[in-house]
Amino acid sequence: MPKKPKAGFTIERVQTGVRIEKRILKVLKALAELYEISLGDLLEGVVLHAFEGKCPFEGASLERISALKKVYGLELDASASHRLVES
């Protein structure tokens, strides 16, 4: 017997202009493409996990992220948070 899909949540999305570090964006876009979801869906999932103090990624996903960071030259980590300065 096929599984019933989980009930969805009706939401309202808004368009926003957000400035983000270039290499972080490249990694996020590549990750969204790997999961075949939109960048917005990926960001919503990450934020909802963060709001609950949960890590949104584990195991193979973290390995993929590490590889993508190397591809795009992203050497920043959490310790850089709130210390980024634009050139």
C-alpha positions, -999 to 999 in steps of 0.1 A, spaced: 0 0 0 15 34 -10 24 58 18 2 89 22 20 121 16 25 142 47 1 171 50 15 204 37 15 238 53 -1 267 35 23 296 35 28 330 18 62 336 2 76 371 -5 103 382 -28 133 397 -10 166 412 -20 193 397 3 230 404 0 251 374 7 288 365 3 295 353 -32 311 319 -24 285 310 2 258 316 -24 276 294 -49 278 266 -24 241 270 -15 230 270 -51 250 239 -59 236 221 -28 201 230 -38 207 217 -73 220 184 -58 188 180 -38 167 192 -68 150 219 -47 150 257 -50 174 279 -32 145 293 -13 134 259 -1 169 250 10 173 283 30 138 278 46 148 243 57 182 255 71 166 284 90 138 262 104 164 237 117 185 266 131 155 281 149 152 248 169 189 245 175 192 215 151 218 209 124 201 207 90 228 184 76 246 153 86 269 126 72 270 125 34 255 160 32 283 175 53 308 157 31 292 172 0 292 207 15 329 203 24 337 193 -12 316 222 -26 334 246 -3 367 235 -18 354 238 -54 343 274 -48 372 284 -26 350 290 5 374 289 35 350 307 59 335 288 88 312 297 117 339 317 134 337 342 106 301 350 114 294 387 121 330 395 112 327 398 74 338 431 59 331 441 23 359 452 1 
